[in-house]
Amino acid sequence: MTVKIRRVGTSDVLTVPKSIKKRYKEYEVYQDRNGAIVYMPKRNNPFKNSEFIAKHLYDGDDTGFIDGEVRDDELLH
């Protein structure tokens, strides 16, 4: 199936054919170095979500951590 870019106002538009099931309302669009245009469903990034960050921020409590040591031969040189 082939689609053509068309001009709508000041934007270029690629039509989504009826045969492609629309599962999401919003998509992020990227273009790779070879020119391929990729549409990915827009999802929330938890690492940019202040509520997620506040809930998972390290509070200094080491309870549950295992004490251990690293031997010299285990270090990368």
SULQUIFEN-V488780 format. One line per field, one symbol per residue. ss: DSSP state (H for helix, E for strand, L for the rest). phi: phi as a letter, one per 40 degrees, with the letter a starting at -180 (. if undefined). burial: b if it has 9 or more other ideal C-beta (glycine too) atoms within 8 Angstrom, else e. A space follows every 50 residues. Layout:
ss=???
phi=???
burial=???
//
This chain:
ss=LLLLEEEELLEEEELLLLLLLLLLLLEEEEELLLLLEEEEELLLLHHHLH HHHHHHLLLLLLLLLLLLLLLHHHLLL
phi=.bbbcbcbgbbcbbcccdcccccbcbbcbbbcccgcbbbbdcbccccbcc cccccbccbgccdgcccabbcdccccb
burial=eeeeeeeeeeeeeeeeeeeeeeeeeeeeeeeeeeeeeeeeeeeeeeeebe ebbeeeeeeeeeeeeeeeeeeeeeeee
//
